[in-house]
């Protein structure tokens, strides 16, 4: 689940090497709702990509910090999705938080 300022904004999924993001219907109807990225405006349709969307990649550490996180968490450095799920809940900067669905329910 993707949260924007602690409000559920949508669902990010990965199937094989394919990513999908779809905004939550309640989030779309909120007067204060903002898009999570300028490249992903508020819409009732899903966003599809063969790479992790840049808005999420840009939330990840780089360089030595990324290597250290991956080593400590035992995550492949090229597995951006797993790294996103493991780090952005507590270590994220900005309004976006990504949490595994089973953690929030």
TORKOLLO-786222 format. One line per field, with one value per residue (C-alpha): residue number from 1; z, y, x. Coordinates in Angstrom, 2 decimals, decimal comma. Last residue first. Layout:
REM residues N
i = [NUM  ...] .
z = [Z  ...] .
y = [Y  ...] .
x = [X  ...] .
***
This chain:
REM residues 105
i = [105  104  103  102  101  100  99  98  97  96  95  94  93  92  91  90  89  88  87  86  85  84  83  82  81  80  79  78  77  76  75  74  73  72  71  70  69  68  67  66  65  64  63  62  61  60  59  58  57  56  55  54  53  52  51  50  49  48  47  46  45  44  43  42  41  40  39  38  37  36  35  34  33  32  31  30  29  28  27  26  25  24  23  22  21  20  19  18  17  16  15  14  13  12  11  10  9  8  7  6  5  4  3  2  1] .
z = [7,88  7,68  7,70  5,33  2,63  2,65  3,44  1,19  2,60  0,59  2,25  2,25  3,41  4,01  6,72  8,65  6,06  3,18  4,00  3,61  1,04  -1,15  -0,82  -1,92  -4,95  -5,83  -6,13  -7,87  -4,62  -3,66  -0,18  2,94  5,16  6,55  3,18  1,28  3,74  3,61  -0,19  -0,33  2,12  0,20  -3,07  -3,18  -0,81  -2,22  -2,51  -6,07  -7,15  -5,93  -7,92  -10,83  -11,28  -10,94  -14,42  -16,82  -16,20  -15,76  -14,28  -13,47  -14,44  -12,06  -12,33  -10,13  -12,07  -12,28  -14,00  -11,59  -8,79  -5,77  -7,02  -4,36  -2,44  -0,34  -1,72  -1,35  -4,11  -5,54  -2,10  -1,62  -4,99  -4,12  -6,87  -8,99  -9,43  -11,47  -11,89  -14,24  -13,81  -12,29  -10,92  -8,76  -7,06  -5,87  -4,29  -3,69  -1,73  1,80  3,95  6,17  4,33  1,07  1,67  -0,77  0,00] .
y = [-5,07  -2,68  -5,22  -7,65  -4,98  -4,28  -0,62  2,22  5,75  8,97  12,42  13,13  11,19  7,47  5,61  3,99  2,64  3,37  0,75  -2,84  -2,29  -0,13  -2,58  -5,41  -3,38  -2,21  -5,72  -4,73  -4,46  -7,99  -7,91  -9,42  -6,62  -5,67  -6,17  -4,32  -1,44  -1,19  -1,24  1,40  3,65  3,20  4,36  5,26  5,20  4,63  7,17  8,04  4,49  5,05  8,23  6,68  3,88  0,43  -0,86  -2,78  -0,22  0,07  2,92  2,03  4,05  6,09  9,07  11,46  12,38  9,91  11,78  14,69  12,18  10,98  13,01  15,16  14,53  17,41  17,25  13,48  11,57  10,10  8,91  7,05  5,32  4,22  5,10  2,30  1,37  -1,60  -3,05  -5,81  -7,89  -10,86  -9,38  -6,34  -4,32  -0,74  0,05  3,48  6,73  5,50  8,61  8,89  11,98  10,01  6,27  3,50  0,00] .
x = [-4,27  -1,30  1,54  -0,24  -0,37  3,35  3,94  5,10  5,27  5,12  5,08  8,80  11,84  11,54  13,42  10,59  8,17  10,49  13,10  11,94  9,19  11,43  14,32  12,04  10,91  14,42  15,82  19,08  21,05  19,91  18,39  19,98  18,62  22,05  23,80  21,10  21,10  24,91  24,98  22,26  24,10  27,37  25,84  22,18  19,23  15,76  12,93  13,97  13,14  9,57  8,86  10,78  8,19  9,74  10,47  8,21  5,48  1,72  -0,34  -3,92  -6,97  -9,14  -6,81  -4,82  -1,68  1,23  4,08  3,67  4,12  2,14  -0,80  -2,48  -5,66  -7,05  -10,60  -10,69  -12,49  -9,29  -8,21  -11,49  -11,03  -7,46  -5,00  -3,61  0,03  1,20  4,68  5,85  9,00  7,22  4,03  4,76  2,06  1,64  -1,72  -3,16  -3,29  -3,94  -3,58  -0,48  0,79  0,54  0,33  1,14  0,00] .
***
